[in-house]
């Protein structure tokens, strides 16, 4: 049996959103290799890469990534592996994300899509992760250990192009506010919980 890099992760339940992205695939393999139970969630319109074969992996695809789908995904995860310890939200790829526009040429449908994928979907995912956490902690009358949220692939401190759709949709500022709000509420929900934001690597 090989030694695991992070033995403290052994047995934890990790929920990974945006499972069709490259960064999500890397996270899935890393957590499985460290003995975690992993739920991987993607929407049906996104083609899932070939996933590892493991009894510790539960793959979910829903029609879209709206709030009702978040509820469905988390209910399925809890039914399979029980309470979740870690939520990972990798950066979701956005078509035309790198393109820049002057305001008068900005396609509003693409602006709205950028906002939904970058802000609204992560908010719904975090909301239902924490709602599930609250329910599970009330049932067990104890805090879930090693509770954490990781938002990956977003740098809240750097703006590279003021005409990018991500900047014009307010993503950096809104995500910064969301992280601060979640950090505050996590302290109330579980005093040892944490939220981390990882920039592009």
C-alpha positions, 0 to 999 in steps of 0.5 A: 500500500502506497503512502498517501501525501495527506493522510489527514484527508483519508475518509473525508467526503469531498464534493467537486463542482464543474467536474468536466473542467481540467482542474476538477479532474486533477482535483478528483484524482488527487483526493481519491489518491488520498483516500477521500470519497469524492462526489463529482458534479457536472451539467449534462451539456458538458462532456465528462472526461473519462473518470477513474474507476473507484468505489469512492467516486460518485459522478452526478450530471444534472440538466443545468446548474441552477438552484434546484439542480444544486439541491438534487446534486447535494441530496445525491451526494449525501445519500451515497457518502453521507455528510460532506467535509469539503466543497471544491469549486474549480474555475468554470470555462466560459466561451469567449471569456478572453475576448474584450469589448468596448461597452458599445459592442458588449454582447449582453447575452454573453455578459449575462452568461459570464455573470451566471457561471462566475457568480450565480452558480458558485453562490447556489453551490455554496448555499446548498453545501452550507444548508446540507452542513447545517442539517447534518450538524443539527442531526448529529449535534456536533460540528462536521470535522475539517469543513472547508470550501475551496474556490479555485482558478479565481484571482480576486486581487488582480485585474488584467483587462478592464474590458473583459466580460469577467471584469465588466460583469463585476465578478471580482468585486462580487466574489470578494464580497461573497467570500467575506460573507461566507467566511463570516457565516462559516464562523457561526456555523462551524468555528473551525471551518474555512474558505480558501480562494486559489488563483490561477496556477 
